[in-house]
Each structure stands twice: as C-alpha cells, then as structure tokens.
C-alpha cells in the first residue's frame, strides 16, 4: 500500500465513532450506575412541627418535632430564637422561620 492510503482507514474509523471518542484525561461514566441529579442541600428546609408550649413564671419550653427545647437550643439544624404563647421562632441557616401550634392544640 502506498503511504498516503494508511491514513484513510484511521480517519474512517474516527469518523464512524463520532462524538463517542474519549480523549486522554476524560472519564467514562459507569453505565450500570443509576442516574441521579445533584441536589442542592442548601435550599432544603426541614419541616418543624410545634406540638406543645409550656410556660411558667421564669421559663418557657416547647416541644418541636418530638424534642423538648428552650430558647437557644437546636432542633433539626435550627436554633430556637423565641417561644411565644402559641408560636415558635427559629433561625435556620440565616432564615427566620415561625411555626405555630396546631389548631386543635390552641386554647
């Protein structure tokens, strides 16, 4: 074969593979791995359910998501900022959240 003809089969092979050519340094995706979309967890805000508030002359406690808390305590990643007569204020990653007692629990 003449020397010019040896490049033709290589070019044809590259043309047939199209965009599926993997260059050095590229990584292959495992075809058996399930597809998963990246989730931005910074936007996730958990649900806070205020279940009870206990008040006395010198302190206030609340039950949130089954956990007893006072002002300054943490629950599910949020800090308790204030406990009102029928609501609770929380700080979750710089966001101010308020949750109220369930309708059946309010007086």
C-alpha positions in Angstrom: 0.0 0.0 0.0 1.2 3.5 -0.7 2.0 5.6 2.4 -0.9 8.1 1.8 -3.5 5.3 1.9 -2.6 4.2 5.5 -4.2 7.3 7.0 -7.5 6.8 5.2 -8.6 3.7 7.3 -7.7 5.5 10.6 -9.8 8.6 9.5 -12.7 6.4 8.5 -12.6 4.7 11.9 -12.6 8.0 13.7 -15.4 9.3 11.6 -17.5 6.2 12.4 -17.1 6.6 16.1 -18.4 10.2 16.0 -18.7 12.1 19.3 -18.2 9.0 21.4 -14.4 9.3 21.2 -12.9 9.5 24.6 -9.8 11.7 24.8 -7.0 11.2 27.3 -7.9 12.6 30.7 -11.7 12.2 30.1 -13.5 9.8 32.4 -16.1 7.3 31.5 -19.5 7.1 33.3 -20.3 3.7 34.7 -23.3 2.5 32.6 -24.6 0.4 35.5 -24.8 3.3 37.9 -28.3 4.8 38.3 -28.8 8.3 37.0 -29.0 10.8 39.8 -29.5 14.5 39.7 -27.3 16.6 42.0 -29.4 18.0 44.9 -28.5 21.4 46.3 -28.9 20.8 50.0 -28.5 24.5 50.9 -32.1 25.0 49.7 -33.6 22.2 51.8 -35.6 23.4 54.8 -36.9 20.7 57.2 -40.4 20.7 58.5 -40.9 22.0 62.0 -44.0 20.9 63.9 -44.7 22.7 67.1 -46.5 20.3 69.3 -46.6 22.0 72.8 -45.6 25.1 74.7 -45.0 25.1 78.5 -44.9 28.4 80.3 -44.0 29.2 83.9 -43.1 32.5 85.6 -39.4 32.0 84.9 -39.0 29.9 81.7 -40.7 28.7 78.5 -40.2 25.3 76.9 -41.6 23.9 73.7 -41.9 20.5 72.0 -40.8 20.7 68.4 -40.6 17.5 66.2 -40.9 15.5 69.4 -37.9 17.2 71.1 -38.1 19.5 74.2 -36.3 22.8 73.6 -35.8 26.2 75.2 -34.5 29.5 73.7 -31.0 28.9 72.3 -31.4 25.1 71.8 -31.1 23.5 68.4 -33.6 21.2 66.7 -33.0 19.6 63.3 -30.3 22.2 62.4 -32.3 25.3 63.5 -31.7 27.5 66.6 -34.8 28.4 68.7 -34.9 32.2 68.8 -38.1 32.8 70.7 -41.1 30.9 72.2 -44.4 32.8 72.2 -47.8 32.0 73.6 -48.7 29.9 70.6 -45.8 30.1 68.2 -42.1 29.4 67.9 -39.4 31.4 66.1 -36.4 29.6 64.6 -33.2 30.6 62.7 -32.3 28.1 60.1 -29.1 28.9 58.1 -29.8 32.6 58.4 -33.5 32.3 57.5 -36.1 33.3 60.1 -38.9 30.7 60.4 -42.1 30.8 62.5 -44.2 27.8 63.3 -47.5 27.8 65.2 -49.3 25.3 67.4 -51.7 23.0 65.6 -55.3 24.3 65.5 -56.5 21.6 67.8 -53.9 22.4 70.4 -54.5 26.2 70.7 -56.7 27.5 73.5 
